[in-house]
Amino acid sequence: MKRAVVVAVLLLAACRGDNQETDDDSESSTPSATGTGGSSSSAASVGSGGAGVGGGEAEPFATCGDSGPTGEHIAVTLPSGQYYVWAPSPANDPAQPYPLVVALHGDEGHPDMAVSYIWGAVWNAHQDFVLVAPVCPSTQGSWWQGDTSAYAVFLHAVIEDVAAKYNIDIARSYATGYSGGSCWLSAYAFEFQDVFAGIQWTCGGCGPNVLPPPAPNCKVDGRFHIAADDFLLQGAQATADAMEQNGHHVDFVIASCSGHCCMNSPSDAEEALSWFLDRTKCHSTDGVGCSSITALP
């Protein structure tokens, strides 16, 4: 693969602009949300091992959060920014852990311009995973511009909040980014190796900022979905090359469309979800008890 970092203005075509604003200081939901409410405390910080939740048979190794509202497109405001969550019922049931998908929008500046439309449709079709779409906390609305390291701190806060409120399967957490979100993942995704089992770069990638795996059995799988004539192709190839050189596994898929195009249909997210669920963090299987989402098997 060629290695070249593309420096270009990232443009993500808006698929739908159905912004759903909230004035609530904590959580608010659209009419389709069931809104279970409750406190944000959970067993997420409990040490690993021990008996399963409630005793008896062992439960999968999960965060055991139990206080998050369920439904779709629920706005959550943190001190450092806002995110949206789609959570199936009973996603806050300690007996039922769910995979987590964190999806970063592109340079249009808000998840509703593409992520909500595309991944929201996939969530509605399955409703068997927790979907989180953070709003980049920058004045530009772009993940790759401004104080990008502060966005990593924000994303850590989002993930911790979600893990505290929902019962997340810690072996099955994943990330994806569109366009500018993919470029940010090229720079910072490997700071989250203790969270994500797989990462998809959609229509993007911006260079070889890749770290080696924390352990030989904890390599991160990467999937790239990009058109052959996308202006970010070389940046995606550079990220993929760096991953392979650091021992990570890569699947590089050339999209059938032309240009900066492969985020324009839910089919991309459907393929990504299927690919994600074939992967677990550190090749782990079901464990026992509750732990932090960053725990490695």
Secondary structure by P-SEA (a helix, b strand, c coil): cbbbbbbccccccccccbbbbbccccccccccccccccccccccccccccccccccccccccccccccccccbbbbbcccbbbbbbbccccccccbbbbbbbbbbcccccccccaaaaaaaaaaacccbbbbbbccccccccccccaaaaaaaaaaaaaaaaaacccccccccbbbbcaaaaaaaacccccccccccccccccccccccccccccccbbbbbbbbbcccccaaaaaaaaaaaaaaabbbbbbbbbccccccccccaaaaaaaaaaaaaccccccccccccccccccc
